[in-house]
Amino acid sequence: MRALTGTRFPVVVLVANAVVVPPVAIGLSRWVADDRGLLVGVLLVLLTPCIDYVVVFTGLAGGARAQMLAATPLLMVAQMLLLPGYLWLAAGPEVLAVVEAGPFLHAFLVLVLAPLAAAALVQGLRRRRPTGRAARVEGAVAGAMVPLMAATLAAVVGSQIAAVGAQALTLVRLVPLYLAFVVAAVVIGLLTARVARLDVPATRAVVFSVTTRNSLVVLPLALALPGALALAPLAVVTQTLVELVALVVLVRLVPVLVPAR
């Protein structure tokens, strides 16, 4: 947690994701307000900032990966608390009656608390034995981060890709919506970081935090919805596909937009 100490970074990330992004996401969701399933799927994914592979892409772009990782518990708790209110506001109270909290709690334990505890243990061992096994383990885990995350994303997307293909004509209307969100998110990230006068690595991290959404966590949430909202998980997967292409571009583009000083 030292990465958070004495910095403005967590405040900027929280404000950008919890205050600035929601009106943009809700506004864009009006594009599919005529379809309840698409609407709920869009809201679920765009209102929840990423807590997992955002760290990988932040590092690939030369961003403050350690600060981004340390901020993930804050982002997870914030979205758990705020998402019901935003869903009520944008989709109506009846949606809350069918959204289960279980997947969020499970994700918080598995994707946030458990990795943080493991990281703290490894770092503690490394401080005691700087040249010992803990250092080798930490290096191996860091090196495996990208291929492991790629495999996870491939498995998640692959599990739903057939259903996405079957509904391609319906889901294609989401592509311009999600692209518009990426553009808006990059602008939001750059402006909020500039107002807060963050340094270059932190600014790059804010851009990726605002742009990257929590599809891996909200997909189980969407899959648990009733049949009347069957398009919701497909809307989440569609966002993931668009986002992955955008992130590959942003890994190259963000260092240009936020050059090293």
Backbone as JSON, one array per atom type, in Angstrom:
{
  "sequence": "MRALTGTRFPVVVLVANAVVVPPVAIGLSRWVADDRGLLVGVLLVLLTPCIDYVVVFTGLAGGARAQMLAATPLLMVAQMLLLPGYLWLAAGPEVLAVVEAGPFLHAFLVLVLAPLAAAALVQGLRRRRPTGRAARVEGAVAGAMVPLMAATLAAVVGSQIAAVGAQALTLVRLVPLYLAFVVAAVVIGLLTARVARLDVPATRAVVFSVTTRNSLVVLPLALALPGALALAPLAVVTQTLVELVALVVLVRLVPVLVPAR",
  "N": [[0.8, -1.21, 0.0], [2.17, 1.13, 0.03], [2.38, 2.46, -2.35], [0.23, 4.13, -2.54], [0.52, 6.05, -0.64], [0.76, 9.42, 0.34], [0.15, 10.56, -2.15], [-1.8, 12.0, -4.86], [-2.99, 10.33, -6.52], [-4.92, 8.07, -5.98], [-7.22, 9.51, -5.29], [-7.76, 11.01, -7.6], [-8.19, 8.94, -9.48], [-10.44, 7.74, -8.33], [-12.37, 9.84, -8.32], [-12.52, 10.38, -11.08], [-13.52, 7.93, -12.09], [-15.81, 7.39, -10.54], [-17.34, 9.69, -10.41], [-17.08, 11.41, -12.69], [-17.15, 9.72, -14.99], [-19.65, 8.16, -14.83], [-21.99, 9.89, -15.62], [-21.37, 10.21, -18.35], [-21.34, 7.53, -19.26], [-24.01, 6.78, -18.7], [-25.34, 8.6, -20.32], [-24.47, 7.75, -22.91], [-25.61, 5.24, -22.91], [-28.25, 5.66, -23.54], [-28.51, 5.31, -26.21], [-29.19, 2.68, -26.63], [-31.51, 2.39, -25.26], [-33.94, 1.38, -25.96], [-33.82, -1.34, -25.87], [-33.94, -3.57, -23.37], [-32.17, -5.57, -22.43], [-29.71, -5.01, -23.73], [-29.32, -2.43, -22.72], [-28.99, -2.83, -19.92], [-26.69, -4.45, -19.95], [-24.79, -2.69, -21.11], [-24.74, -0.65, -19.17], [-23.85, -2.08, -16.89], [-21.2, -2.76, -17.59], [-19.93, -0.36, -18.4], [-20.1, 1.27, -16.19], [-18.38, 0.29, -14.33], [-15.15, 0.35, -13.25], [-12.1, -1.2, -14.33], [-10.29, -3.75, -12.53], [-8.3, -5.53, -12.89], [-6.88, -6.55, -15.55], [-6.22, -4.0, -16.32], [-3.97, -3.21, -14.96], [-1.92, -4.58, -16.24], [-1.95, -3.47, -18.88], [-1.48, -0.82, -18.25], [1.16, -0.96, -17.3], [2.44, -1.81, -19.67], [2.28, 0.48, -21.18], [4.0, 2.15, -19.92], [3.03, 3.28, -17.63], [2.07, 4.09, -14.19], [2.21, 1.36, -12.74], [2.35, 0.09, -10.2], [1.01, 1.93, -8.54], [-1.5, 1.82, -9.73], [-2.22, -0.83, -9.25], [-2.32, -0.78, -6.44], [-4.51, 0.84, -6.08], [-6.69, -0.67, -6.78], [-8.33, -2.1, -4.8], [-9.78, 0.05, -3.67], [-11.2, 0.98, -5.91], [-12.77, -1.26, -6.44], [-14.39, -1.53, -4.14], [-15.72, 0.92, -4.27], [-17.22, 0.71, -6.65], [-18.89, -1.41, -6.01], [-20.47, -0.25, -4.05], [-21.62, 1.96, -5.36], [-22.74, 1.14, -7.8], [-25.42, -0.06, -7.6], [-27.04, 2.24, -7.11], [-26.57, 3.79, -9.42], [-27.57, 2.04, -11.37], [-30.24, 1.94, -10.61], [-30.94, 4.58, -11.12], [-30.53, 4.81, -13.92], [-31.71, 2.58, -15.18], [-33.93, 1.8, -13.78], [-35.82, 0.72, -10.84], [-36.63, -1.96, -10.93], [-34.63, -3.46, -12.08], [-32.69, -3.77, -10.12], [-33.81, -5.7, -8.54], [-33.23, -8.11, -9.75], [-30.53, -8.33, -9.99], [-27.74, -9.92, -8.77], [-25.65, -9.84, -5.88], [-23.66, -11.6, -5.28], [-21.6, -12.44, -7.27], [-19.99, -10.1, -7.36], [-18.98, -9.93, -4.72], [-17.56, -12.33, -4.59], [-15.68, -11.85, -6.6], [-14.29, -9.73, -5.44], [-13.02, -10.98, -3.3], [-11.47, -12.98, -4.59], [-10.12, -11.71, -6.73], [-9.05, -9.39, -5.68], [-8.54, -9.2, -2.73], [-7.22, -11.69, -2.17], [-4.97, -11.73, -4.07], [-3.64, -9.38, -3.15], [-2.97, -10.08, -0.55], [-1.24, -12.21, -1.07], [0.75, -10.83, -2.47], [1.69, -9.1, -0.48], [2.78, -10.97, 1.28], [4.85, -12.12, -0.28], [6.45, -9.84, -0.72], [7.13, -9.26, 1.9], [8.69, -11.52, 2.55], [10.72, -11.11, 0.73], [11.97, -8.81, 1.67], [13.13, -9.78, 3.92], [14.81, -11.72, 2.91], [16.52, -10.73, 0.55], [17.87, -11.79, -1.68], [16.91, -14.28, -1.98], [14.6, -17.05, -2.38], [12.08, -15.79, -2.49], [12.47, -13.46, -3.99], [12.99, -14.54, -6.5], [10.55, -15.79, -7.0], [8.83, -13.57, -7.07], [9.82, -12.26, -9.34], [9.29, -14.18, -11.31], [6.49, -14.33, -11.24], [5.82, -11.71, -12.01], [6.81, -11.74, -14.62], [5.1, -13.59, -15.75], [2.69, -12.33, -15.84], [1.53, -11.01, -18.1], [1.13, -13.14, -20.16], [-0.57, -14.83, -18.65], [-2.81, -13.2, -18.15], [-3.61, -12.74, -20.77], [-4.37, -15.33, -21.5], [-6.52, -15.7, -19.75], [-8.35, -13.73, -20.63], [-8.78, -14.69, -23.23], [-10.06, -17.12, -22.67], [-12.41, -16.25, -21.38], [-13.65, -14.6, -23.32], [-13.83, -16.46, -25.4], [-15.68, -18.28, -24.38], [-18.11, -17.11, -24.82], [-18.22, -16.32, -27.42], [-19.51, -17.6, -29.55], [-22.22, -17.16, -29.06], [-22.22, -14.41, -29.28], [-21.63, -14.13, -32.0], [-23.96, -15.21, -33.09], [-25.78, -13.26, -32.51], [-24.92, -11.08, -33.88], [-25.91, -9.05, -35.63], [-27.6, -7.65, -34.0], [-25.9, -6.83, -31.96], [-24.01, -5.23, -33.2], [-24.69, -2.58, -33.19], [-23.72, -1.65, -30.85], [-21.05, -1.14, -31.14], [-20.19, 1.51, -32.18], [-21.02, 2.97, -29.95], [-19.4, 2.0, -27.85], [-16.9, 2.67, -28.86], [-17.12, 5.43, -28.84], [-17.2, 5.82, -26.11], [-14.57, 5.08, -25.4], [-13.06, 7.14, -26.58], [-14.11, 9.37, -25.19], [-13.36, 8.61, -22.61], [-10.55, 8.63, -22.66], [-10.1, 11.36, -23.0], [-11.26, 12.32, -20.61], [-9.57, 11.09, -18.72], [-7.09, 12.31, -19.34], [-7.66, 15.04, -18.85], [-8.5, 15.11, -16.11], [-6.22, 14.16, -14.82], [-4.43, 16.16, -15.57], [-5.53, 18.42, -14.33], [-5.13, 17.67, -11.69], [-2.42, 17.7, -11.68], [-0.69, 15.49, -12.0], [2.17, 13.29, -12.29], [3.95, 11.98, -15.19], [3.91, 9.0, -15.41], [1.75, 8.46, -13.63], [-0.33, 9.89, -14.83], [-0.65, 8.5, -17.25], [-1.53, 6.1, -16.16], [-4.0, 6.85, -15.05], [-5.45, 7.43, -17.37], [-5.68, 4.86, -18.51], [-7.09, 3.59, -16.47], [-9.57, 4.91, -16.5], [-10.44, 4.29, -19.04], [-10.51, 1.49, -19.25], [-12.68, -1.18, -18.58], [-14.66, -3.21, -16.26], [-15.07, -5.92, -17.23], [-14.49, -8.67, -16.81], [-15.34, -9.13, -14.22], [-18.03, -8.27, -14.13], [-19.25, -9.87, -16.0], [-20.02, -12.52, -14.97], [-22.04, -11.55, -13.32], [-23.83, -10.5, -15.19], [-24.45, -12.85, -16.56], [-25.99, -14.13, -14.68], [-28.42, -12.95, -14.79], [-32.0, -12.88, -15.51], [-33.77, -14.63, -18.23], [-35.07, -12.74, -19.83], [-33.29, -10.7, -20.04], [-31.26, -11.59, -21.63], [-29.47, -10.61, -23.5], [-27.71, -9.04, -22.15], [-25.19, -10.19, -21.06], [-23.92, -10.63, -23.52], [-23.64, -8.09, -24.48], [-21.73, -7.2, -22.7], [-19.52, -8.81, -23.38], [-19.12, -7.97, -25.99], [-18.28, -5.36, -25.53], [-15.82, -5.95, -24.34], [-14.39, -7.04, -26.5], [-14.23, -4.82, -28.25], [-12.87, -3.09, -26.56], [-10.39, -4.38, -26.12], [-9.12, -4.18, -28.61], [-8.95, -1.4, -28.7], [-7.28, -0.93, -26.5], [-4.86, -2.07, -27.29], [-4.15, -0.25, -29.26], [-3.99, 2.05, -27.66], [-1.82, 1.49, -25.99], [0.3, 2.17, -27.56], [-0.42, 4.77, -28.29], [-0.95, 6.37, -25.98], [1.62, 6.92, -24.67], [2.51, 8.75, -26.56], [0.62, 10.79, -26.4], [1.02, 11.49, -23.76], [3.91, 12.3, -23.23], [7.2, 11.4, -22.03], [8.91, 13.56, -19.79]],
  "CA": [[0.0, 0.0, 0.0], [3.02, 2.32, 0.0], [2.2, 3.16, -3.62], [-0.84, 5.11, -2.4], [0.82, 6.99, 0.42], [1.27, 10.73, 0.0], [-0.09, 10.92, -3.54], [-3.17, 12.36, -5.24], [-3.44, 9.37, -7.52], [-6.17, 7.36, -5.72], [-8.34, 10.46, -5.31], [-8.04, 11.32, -9.0], [-8.77, 7.74, -10.09], [-11.79, 7.55, -7.78], [-13.24, 10.9, -8.82], [-12.71, 10.2, -12.52], [-14.34, 6.75, -12.36], [-17.07, 7.34, -9.78], [-18.09, 10.94, -10.51], [-17.07, 11.97, -14.05], [-17.52, 8.72, -16.0], [-21.05, 7.71, -14.84], [-22.9, 10.64, -16.51], [-21.02, 9.9, -19.74], [-21.81, 6.17, -19.53], [-25.47, 6.78, -18.71], [-25.75, 9.3, -21.52], [-24.26, 6.88, -24.07], [-26.52, 4.08, -22.83], [-29.55, 6.03, -24.12], [-28.49, 4.83, -27.58], [-29.82, 1.37, -26.67], [-32.56, 2.39, -24.23], [-35.11, 0.65, -26.45], [-33.61, -2.78, -25.64], [-33.62, -3.68, -21.94], [-30.99, -6.4, -22.23], [-28.53, -4.24, -24.12], [-29.18, -1.31, -21.8], [-28.42, -3.31, -18.65], [-25.32, -4.88, -20.21], [-23.96, -1.5, -21.3], [-24.58, 0.02, -17.88], [-23.02, -2.9, -16.01], [-19.78, -2.76, -17.96], [-19.35, 0.98, -18.49], [-20.11, 1.92, -14.87], [-17.47, -0.41, -13.41], [-13.74, 0.41, -13.68], [-11.35, -2.46, -14.29], [-9.41, -3.97, -11.37], [-7.38, -6.63, -13.15], [-5.91, -6.4, -16.65], [-5.79, -2.6, -16.46], [-2.61, -3.12, -14.42], [-1.02, -5.05, -17.29], [-1.86, -2.49, -19.96], [-0.83, 0.38, -17.69], [2.6, -1.22, -17.32], [2.92, -1.87, -21.05], [2.36, 1.84, -21.7], [4.91, 2.94, -19.1], [2.29, 3.95, -16.57], [2.36, 3.77, -12.79], [1.55, 0.08, -12.5], [2.23, -0.17, -8.76], [-0.06, 2.78, -8.02], [-2.76, 1.3, -10.25], [-2.51, -2.05, -8.5], [-2.69, -0.43, -5.07], [-5.81, 1.51, -6.09], [-7.77, -1.58, -7.18], [-9.34, -2.34, -3.76], [-10.61, 1.23, -3.57], [-12.11, 0.99, -7.05], [-13.73, -2.36, -6.32], [-15.36, -1.18, -3.09], [-16.52, 2.05, -4.74], [-18.23, 0.28, -7.62], [-19.88, -2.24, -5.31], [-21.38, 0.64, -3.32], [-22.28, 2.94, -6.21], [-23.42, 0.56, -8.96], [-26.88, -0.16, -7.43], [-27.66, 3.54, -7.27], [-26.52, 4.18, -10.82], [-28.51, 1.19, -12.11], [-31.59, 2.42, -10.27], [-31.15, 5.85, -11.81], [-30.49, 4.7, -15.37], [-32.5, 1.46, -15.72], [-35.14, 1.59, -13.01], [-35.67, -0.12, -9.64], [-36.89, -3.37, -11.18], [-33.38, -4.11, -12.43], [-32.0, -4.13, -8.89], [-34.42, -6.91, -7.97], [-32.73, -9.32, -10.4], [-29.07, -8.31, -10.0], [-27.21, -10.57, -7.57], [-24.39, -9.27, -5.38], [-22.68, -12.67, -5.07], [-20.4, -12.37, -8.14], [-19.13, -8.99, -6.96], [-18.28, -10.3, -3.49], [-16.6, -13.37, -4.94], [-14.58, -11.21, -7.33], [-13.51, -8.93, -4.5], [-12.17, -11.88, -2.53], [-10.54, -13.73, -5.43], [-9.32, -10.86, -7.62], [-8.45, -8.26, -4.98], [-7.97, -9.5, -1.42], [-6.26, -12.8, -2.22], [-3.7, -11.31, -4.67], [-2.96, -8.41, -2.3], [-2.38, -10.82, 0.57], [-0.09, -12.94, -1.6], [1.81, -9.86, -2.78], [2.26, -8.64, 0.78], [3.59, -12.06, 1.81], [6.07, -12.23, -1.08], [7.29, -8.68, -0.45], [7.68, -9.42, 3.24], [9.77, -12.49, 2.48], [11.85, -10.56, -0.03], [12.69, -7.88, 2.53], [13.95, -10.57, 4.85], [15.83, -12.44, 2.14], [16.5, -10.03, -0.74], [18.42, -12.57, -2.8], [16.43, -15.65, -1.83], [13.56, -17.61, -3.22], [10.98, -14.85, -2.66], [12.79, -12.56, -5.1], [12.81, -15.28, -7.75], [9.11, -15.98, -7.18], [8.26, -12.29, -7.49], [10.2, -12.02, -10.73], [8.59, -15.12, -12.17], [5.09, -13.91, -11.3], [5.76, -10.49, -12.82], [7.0, -12.11, -16.02], [3.97, -14.38, -16.22], [1.45, -11.57, -15.74], [0.93, -10.76, -19.42], [0.55, -14.34, -20.77], [-1.7, -15.33, -17.85], [-3.97, -12.35, -18.4], [-4.05, -13.01, -22.14], [-5.08, -16.62, -21.48], [-7.8, -15.48, -19.07], [-9.23, -13.0, -21.54], [-9.15, -15.58, -24.33], [-11.03, -18.09, -22.16], [-13.67, -15.58, -21.1], [-14.27, -14.22, -24.59], [-14.13, -17.67, -26.15], [-16.86, -18.95, -23.84], [-19.33, -16.43, -25.26], [-18.07, -15.79, -28.78], [-20.52, -18.19, -30.44], [-23.47, -16.44, -28.83], [-22.04, -13.07, -29.85], [-21.77, -14.26, -33.45], [-25.35, -15.46, -33.43], [-26.53, -12.02, -32.33], [-24.04, -10.03, -34.4], [-26.66, -7.95, -36.2], [-28.14, -6.86, -32.89], [-24.82, -6.29, -31.15], [-23.16, -4.32, -33.95], [-25.04, -1.2, -32.85], [-22.97, -1.27, -29.66], [-19.66, -0.82, -31.46], [-19.93, 2.95, -32.13], [-21.22, 3.42, -28.57], [-18.21, 1.67, -27.07], [-15.79, 3.48, -29.38], [-17.33, 6.79, -28.33], [-16.79, 5.81, -24.71], [-13.1, 5.07, -25.35], [-12.59, 8.5, -26.88], [-14.47, 10.22, -24.06], [-12.59, 8.2, -21.43], [-9.18, 9.14, -22.81], [-10.16, 12.8, -22.72], [-11.51, 12.48, -19.17], [-8.35, 10.73, -18.02], [-6.07, 13.34, -19.55], [-8.05, 16.29, -18.2], [-8.49, 14.99, -14.65], [-4.82, 14.05, -14.4], [-3.79, 17.46, -15.74], [-6.03, 19.29, -13.26], [-4.49, 17.25, -10.46], [-0.98, 17.86, -11.86], [0.01, 14.22, -11.77], [3.34, 13.09, -13.13], [3.69, 11.26, -16.44], [3.42, 7.63, -15.21], [0.43, 8.47, -13.0], [-1.29, 10.35, -15.84], [-0.92, 7.36, -18.14], [-2.33, 5.12, -15.41], [-5.37, 7.37, -14.95], [-6.09, 7.25, -18.68], [-6.04, 3.45, -18.67], [-8.12, 3.26, -15.48], [-10.86, 5.44, -16.94], [-10.81, 3.66, -20.3], [-10.67, 0.03, -19.13], [-13.86, -1.51, -17.78], [-14.54, -4.39, -15.42], [-15.86, -6.96, -17.89], [-14.28, -10.0, -16.23], [-16.1, -9.24, -12.98], [-19.47, -8.1, -14.32], [-19.81, -10.91, -16.86], [-20.82, -13.46, -14.17], [-23.22, -10.82, -12.86], [-24.75, -10.44, -16.33], [-24.91, -14.21, -16.86], [-26.95, -14.53, -13.66], [-29.68, -12.25, -15.01], [-33.04, -13.74, -16.1], [-33.77, -14.78, -19.68], [-35.54, -11.53, -20.49], [-32.14, -9.83, -20.21], [-30.23, -12.49, -22.15], [-28.47, -9.9, -24.3], [-26.79, -8.3, -21.27], [-23.81, -10.71, -21.08], [-23.35, -10.46, -24.85], [-23.23, -6.68, -24.54], [-20.49, -7.1, -21.94], [-18.45, -9.42, -24.17], [-18.88, -7.08, -27.13], [-17.45, -4.27, -25.02], [-14.48, -6.48, -24.15], [-13.75, -7.16, -27.81], [-13.9, -3.47, -28.71], [-11.89, -2.53, -25.65], [-9.08, -4.98, -26.32], [-8.53, -3.54, -29.79], [-8.63, -0.03, -28.31], [-6.15, -0.94, -25.57], [-3.64, -2.31, -28.08], [-3.82, 1.04, -29.87], [-3.63, 3.01, -26.62], [-0.48, 1.2, -25.49], [1.2, 2.96, -28.41], [-0.86, 6.16, -28.41], [-0.87, 7.13, -24.71], [2.95, 7.52, -24.5], [2.63, 9.91, -27.45], [-0.21, 11.86, -25.83], [1.63, 11.87, -22.48], [5.33, 11.95, -23.42], [8.11, 11.56, -20.89], [9.47, 14.91, -19.75]],
  "C": [[0.84, 1.27, 0.0], [2.84, 3.12, -1.28], [1.12, 4.22, -3.54], [-0.46, 6.25, -1.47], [1.36, 8.3, -0.14], [1.1, 11.13, -1.45], [-1.54, 11.3, -3.75], [-3.79, 11.31, -6.14], [-4.76, 8.68, -7.17], [-7.39, 8.27, -5.73], [-8.74, 10.77, -6.74], [-8.71, 10.14, -9.69], [-10.21, 7.54, -9.62], [-12.76, 8.59, -8.32], [-13.55, 10.7, -10.3], [-13.69, 9.06, -12.81], [-15.72, 6.79, -11.71], [-17.93, 8.58, -9.95], [-18.2, 11.42, -11.96], [-17.58, 10.96, -15.08], [-19.01, 8.36, -15.99], [-22.01, 8.55, -15.69], [-22.64, 10.38, -17.98], [-21.56, 8.52, -20.12], [-23.33, 6.12, -19.62], [-25.99, 7.49, -19.95], [-25.6, 8.45, -22.77], [-25.23, 5.7, -24.09], [-27.9, 4.39, -23.41], [-29.66, 5.56, -25.57], [-29.2, 3.48, -27.72], [-30.93, 1.26, -25.63], [-33.8, 1.63, -24.65], [-35.01, -0.85, -26.22], [-33.11, -2.97, -24.21], [-32.34, -4.48, -21.69], [-29.72, -5.67, -22.57], [-28.27, -3.1, -23.15], [-28.51, -1.75, -20.5], [-26.98, -3.76, -18.85], [-24.37, -3.71, -20.37], [-23.7, -0.8, -19.97], [-23.67, -0.77, -16.94], [-21.54, -2.73, -16.33], [-19.18, -1.36, -17.98], [-19.3, 1.7, -17.14], [-19.11, 1.31, -13.89], [-16.04, -0.38, -13.92], [-13.02, -0.9, -13.44], [-10.45, -2.54, -13.06], [-8.37, -5.05, -11.66], [-6.44, -6.33, -14.31], [-5.54, -4.96, -16.94], [-4.36, -2.43, -15.96], [-1.59, -3.53, -15.49], [-0.84, -4.0, -18.37], [-1.23, -1.19, -19.49], [0.69, 0.2, -17.72], [3.17, -1.24, -18.71], [3.09, -0.48, -21.66], [3.28, 2.73, -20.88], [4.22, 3.73, -18.03], [2.67, 3.46, -15.2], [1.63, 2.5, -12.39], [1.36, -0.2, -11.03], [1.11, 0.66, -8.14], [-1.43, 2.27, -8.48], [-3.17, 0.04, -9.5], [-2.98, -1.73, -7.09], [-4.06, 0.22, -4.99], [-6.97, 0.56, -6.36], [-8.76, -1.9, -6.05], [-10.3, -1.17, -3.6], [-11.64, 1.28, -4.7], [-13.18, -0.09, -6.93], [-14.8, -2.04, -5.29], [-16.28, -0.07, -3.58], [-17.59, 1.59, -5.72], [-19.27, -0.63, -7.01], [-20.92, -1.37, -4.61], [-22.21, 1.51, -4.25], [-23.1, 2.34, -7.35], [-24.93, 0.41, -8.75], [-27.59, 1.17, -7.64], [-27.68, 4.0, -8.72], [-27.46, 3.34, -11.68], [-29.95, 1.62, -11.86], [-31.91, 3.7, -11.04], [-31.32, 5.68, -13.31], [-31.41, 3.63, -15.95], [-33.76, 1.17, -14.93], [-34.96, 0.61, -11.87], [-35.88, -1.61, -9.88], [-35.62, -4.14, -11.54], [-32.64, -4.58, -11.17], [-32.55, -5.42, -8.28], [-33.85, -8.18, -8.56], [-31.21, -9.36, -10.48], [-28.56, -8.89, -8.69], [-25.86, -9.99, -7.18], [-23.29, -10.32, -5.25], [-21.45, -12.6, -5.95], [-19.45, -11.24, -7.78], [-18.32, -9.35, -5.72], [-17.22, -11.36, -3.76], [-15.4, -12.77, -5.66], [-13.69, -10.4, -6.4], [-12.55, -9.82, -3.71], [-11.08, -12.5, -3.4], [-9.59, -12.82, -6.21], [-8.62, -9.71, -6.91], [-7.77, -8.68, -3.68], [-6.92, -10.6, -1.48], [-4.94, -12.39, -2.89], [-2.93, -10.31, -3.81], [-2.28, -9.11, -1.12], [-1.14, -11.59, 0.11], [1.08, -12.01, -1.91], [2.49, -9.37, -1.51], [3.17, -9.71, 1.38], [4.91, -12.17, 1.07], [7.01, -11.06, -0.8], [7.91, -8.74, 0.93], [8.84, -10.4, 3.27], [10.98, -11.93, 1.76], [12.65, -9.58, 0.83], [13.59, -8.62, 3.51], [15.09, -11.28, 4.13], [15.87, -11.86, 0.72], [17.0, -10.87, -1.91], [17.92, -14.01, -2.8], [15.31, -16.02, -2.78], [12.42, -16.63, -3.48], [11.23, -13.9, -3.83], [12.6, -13.26, -6.44], [11.33, -15.51, -8.05], [8.46, -14.7, -7.68], [8.6, -11.99, -8.95], [9.46, -12.92, -11.69], [7.12, -14.73, -12.34], [4.92, -12.67, -12.16], [5.91, -10.82, -14.3], [5.83, -12.87, -16.61], [2.67, -13.59, -16.3], [0.77, -11.39, -17.09], [0.36, -12.03, -20.04], [-0.62, -14.91, -19.98], [-2.95, -14.5, -18.09], [-4.51, -12.56, -19.8], [-4.85, -14.31, -22.21], [-6.45, -16.48, -20.82], [-8.8, -14.79, -19.97], [-9.69, -13.89, -22.7], [-10.2, -16.59, -23.88], [-12.4, -17.46, -21.95], [-14.39, -15.22, -22.4], [-14.68, -15.45, -25.39], [-15.38, -18.38, -25.67], [-18.17, -18.35, -24.34], [-19.3, -16.04, -26.73], [-19.1, -16.36, -29.74], [-21.85, -17.45, -30.3], [-23.39, -15.02, -29.39], [-22.21, -13.11, -31.36], [-23.21, -14.46, -33.87], [-26.21, -14.21, -33.34], [-25.79, -10.82, -32.92], [-24.81, -8.83, -34.93], [-27.26, -7.05, -35.12], [-27.03, -6.14, -32.14], [-23.97, -5.25, -31.88], [-23.47, -2.86, -33.63], [-24.31, -0.72, -31.6], [-21.57, -0.78, -29.99], [-19.39, 0.68, -31.48], [-20.1, 3.53, -30.73], [-19.95, 3.19, -27.75], [-16.98, 2.44, -27.57], [-15.9, 4.91, -28.88], [-16.92, 6.87, -26.86], [-15.27, 5.84, -24.58], [-12.55, 6.47, -25.57], [-12.88, 9.43, -25.71], [-13.63, 9.9, -22.83], [-11.15, 8.7, -21.49], [-9.14, 10.63, -22.49], [-10.36, 13.06, -21.23], [-10.24, 12.19, -18.37], [-7.28, 11.79, -18.13], [-6.4, 14.62, -18.8], [-8.0, 16.2, -16.68], [-7.06, 14.89, -14.12], [-4.1, 15.39, -14.52], [-4.24, 18.43, -14.65], [-5.34, 18.97, -11.95], [-2.97, 17.37, -10.51], [-0.2, 16.6, -11.48], [1.22, 14.12, -12.68], [2.99, 12.2, -14.32], [3.21, 9.83, -16.21], [2.02, 7.58, -14.59], [-0.65, 8.92, -13.98], [-1.64, 9.23, -16.79], [-1.79, 6.32, -17.44], [-3.78, 5.58, -15.28], [-6.11, 7.17, -16.26], [-6.53, 5.8, -18.86], [-7.12, 3.04, -17.67], [-9.5, 3.71, -15.94], [-11.35, 4.71, -18.19], [-11.2, 2.2, -20.14], [-11.79, -0.3, -18.16], [-13.77, -2.91, -17.19], [-15.29, -5.6, -15.98], [-15.69, -8.34, -17.26], [-15.08, -10.21, -14.96], [-17.6, -9.16, -13.23], [-20.07, -9.14, -15.25], [-20.57, -11.97, -16.06], [-22.1, -12.83, -13.64], [-24.27, -10.78, -13.97], [-25.3, -11.82, -16.67], [-25.95, -14.7, -15.87], [-28.31, -13.86, -13.83], [-30.71, -13.18, -15.65], [-33.02, -13.7, -17.62], [-34.22, -13.56, -20.44], [-34.41, -10.55, -20.76], [-30.96, -10.61, -20.79], [-29.17, -11.79, -22.98], [-27.45, -9.16, -23.43], [-25.38, -8.87, -21.27], [-23.15, -10.57, -22.45], [-22.91, -9.02, -25.07], [-21.92, -6.48, -23.8], [-19.32, -7.66, -22.76], [-18.11, -8.55, -25.39], [-18.01, -5.91, -26.7], [-16.0, -4.73, -24.83], [-13.73, -6.57, -25.47], [-13.34, -5.8, -28.36], [-12.78, -2.88, -27.86], [-10.49, -3.1, -25.88], [-8.37, -4.39, -27.54], [-8.09, -2.12, -29.44], [-7.4, 0.02, -27.41], [-4.83, -1.2, -26.29], [-3.19, -1.02, -28.75], [-3.32, 2.02, -28.81], [-2.26, 2.74, -25.99], [0.56, 1.97, -26.28], [0.87, 4.46, -28.36], [-0.66, 6.97, -27.13], [0.53, 7.68, -24.45], [3.21, 8.71, -25.42], [1.84, 11.09, -26.9], [0.37, 12.39, -24.51], [3.11, 11.5, -22.54], [6.14, 12.15, -22.13], [8.75, 12.94, -20.95], [10.98, 14.88, -19.64]]
}
